[in-house]
């Protein structure tokens, strides 16, 4: 159980980076009317959510470990 808690933060950060990379790889196009079509736009806020959740989780569990010592 301790290993899962230790790796939860970095895994969330990695998932956030992967979501951002996937949205970049899918890309965006401009249609005939001049509108930007971005099929994977939802991945940008999701990646921010995962990234910041990973940072907060890492800080929380690191502080918890340091408080025990």
Phi, psi and omega per residue, in radians:
X1 nan -0.605 3.138
X2 -1.172 -0.599 3.123
X3 -1.142 -0.670 3.137
X4 -1.127 -0.759 3.118
X5 -1.116 -0.640 -3.124
X6 -1.170 -0.694 -3.056
X7 -1.601 -0.105 -3.081
X8 -1.121 -0.766 -3.141
X9 -1.112 -0.918 3.111
X10 -1.082 -0.569 3.105
X11 -1.181 -0.709 3.095
X12 -1.107 -0.700 3.093
X13 -1.110 -0.744 3.124
X14 -1.110 -0.720 3.101
X15 -1.106 -0.677 3.085
X16 -1.096 -0.741 3.110
X17 -1.162 -0.687 3.109
X18 -1.126 -0.716 3.100
X19 -1.072 -0.736 3.122
X20 -1.162 -0.695 3.095
X21 -1.135 -0.702 3.123
X22 -1.144 -0.728 3.125
X23 -1.140 -0.559 3.091
X24 -1.249 -0.700 -3.132
X25 -1.186 -0.627 3.123
X26 -1.185 -0.686 3.032
X27 1.374 -3.018 -3.136
X28 -2.448 2.769 3.118
X29 -2.316 2.845 3.070
X30 -1.999 2.171 -3.109
X31 -1.435 -3.073 -3.066
X32 -1.132 -0.474 -3.130
X33 -1.508 -0.047 3.123
X34 1.602 0.140 3.107
X35 -1.509 2.481 3.093
X36 -1.439 2.226 3.079
X37 -1.879 1.964 -3.111
X38 -2.156 1.682 -3.043
X39 -1.143 -0.441 -3.093
X40 -1.927 0.559 -3.111
X41 -1.087 -0.570 -3.108
X42 -1.093 -0.370 -3.128
X43 -1.265 -0.373 -3.133
X44 -1.180 -0.923 3.085
X45 -1.190 -0.547 3.097
X46 -1.128 -0.691 3.124
X47 -1.142 -0.689 3.081
X48 -1.108 -0.714 3.122
X49 -1.068 -0.849 3.123
X50 -1.111 -0.734 -3.099
X51 -1.096 -0.858 -3.125
X52 -1.242 -0.575 3.055
X53 -1.130 -0.657 3.088
X54 -1.162 -0.694 3.111
X55 -1.143 -0.792 3.139
X56 -1.121 -0.727 3.120
X57 -1.109 -0.752 3.132
X58 -1.109 -0.773 3.120
X59 -1.109 -0.750 -3.113
X60 -1.083 -0.876 -3.096
X61 -1.251 -0.529 3.066
X62 -1.176 -0.736 3.102
X63 -1.135 -0.652 3.121
X64 -1.121 -0.716 3.117
X65 -1.191 -0.717 -3.140
X66 -1.185 -0.549 3.116
X67 -1.223 -0.536 3.133
X68 -1.224 -0.521 -3.117
X69 -1.393 nan nan
